[in-house]
Amino acid sequence: MTANQAVFPIQMMARVMGESRSGFHAWARRPPSARAVSDSGLSERIGKIHFASKETYCARRIHAELADEGVLAGPE
């Protein structure tokens, strides 16, 4: 809804999606979860590894480098 609030009123989008306006506003005010913060940091680290490899590392090599750093990511 955030991406479209300049085009459509929140009230209309909430009604179409079966959500409440107050629920949307409560969600929007909530700080990011610990998982979202962790995922953001991991995404940044993955980007740095990929850039440092001159954008040649695939997912398997990035995963291996993260594992070498002691970062657990992906299915175990």
C-alpha positions as CSV (number, residue, x, y, z in Angstrom):
1,M,0.0,0.0,0.0
2,T,2.9,2.4,0.7
3,A,4.1,2.2,-2.9
4,N,0.6,3.2,-4.2
5,Q,-0.6,5.7,-1.6
6,A,0.2,8.6,-3.9
7,V,-2.1,7.2,-6.5
8,F,-4.9,5.6,-4.4
9,P,-6.4,6.5,-1.0
10,I,-5.3,4.3,1.9
11,Q,-9.0,3.7,2.8
12,M,-9.8,2.4,-0.6
13,M,-6.7,0.1,-0.8
14,A,-7.4,-1.2,2.7
15,R,-11.0,-2.0,1.8
16,V,-10.0,-3.8,-1.4
17,M,-7.3,-5.9,0.5
18,G,-9.6,-6.7,3.4
19,E,-7.4,-4.8,5.9
20,S,-8.1,-2.0,8.2
21,R,-6.7,1.5,7.8
22,S,-5.6,1.5,11.5
23,G,-3.8,-1.8,10.9
24,F,-1.9,-0.3,8.0
25,H,-0.9,2.8,10.0
26,A,0.2,0.7,13.0
27,W,2.3,-1.4,10.6
28,A,3.9,1.7,9.0
29,R,4.8,3.1,12.4
30,R,6.4,-0.1,13.7
31,P,10.2,-0.3,13.7
32,P,11.8,-2.9,11.6
33,S,11.9,-6.4,13.1
34,A,15.2,-8.0,14.2
35,R,14.9,-10.4,11.3
36,A,14.5,-7.5,8.8
37,V,17.5,-5.7,10.2
38,S,19.6,-8.9,10.1
39,D,18.4,-9.6,6.5
40,S,19.4,-6.1,5.5
41,G,22.9,-6.5,6.9
42,L,23.3,-9.9,5.2
43,S,22.1,-8.4,1.8
44,E,24.7,-5.6,2.2
45,R,27.4,-8.2,2.9
46,I,26.4,-10.3,0.0
47,G,26.6,-7.3,-2.3
48,K,30.1,-6.4,-1.1
49,I,31.3,-9.9,-1.6
50,H,29.9,-9.9,-5.1
51,F,31.4,-6.5,-5.9
52,A,34.8,-7.5,-4.6
53,S,34.8,-10.5,-6.9
54,K,34.3,-8.2,-9.8
55,E,30.7,-9.6,-10.0
56,T,31.9,-13.1,-10.9
57,Y,30.9,-15.0,-7.7
58,C,27.8,-17.1,-8.0
59,A,25.5,-17.9,-5.0
60,R,27.5,-21.0,-4.2
61,R,30.8,-19.1,-3.9
62,I,29.2,-16.2,-2.0
63,H,27.7,-18.8,0.4
64,A,31.2,-20.4,0.9
65,E,32.7,-17.0,1.6
66,L,30.0,-16.2,4.2
67,A,30.6,-19.7,5.8
68,D,34.3,-18.9,6.0
69,E,33.4,-15.8,7.9
70,G,31.2,-17.8,10.2
71,V,28.0,-16.4,8.8
72,L,25.2,-18.9,8.6
73,A,23.0,-18.2,5.6
74,G,20.6,-20.3,3.6
75,P,19.4,-23.8,4.1
76,E,21.6,-25.9,6.3
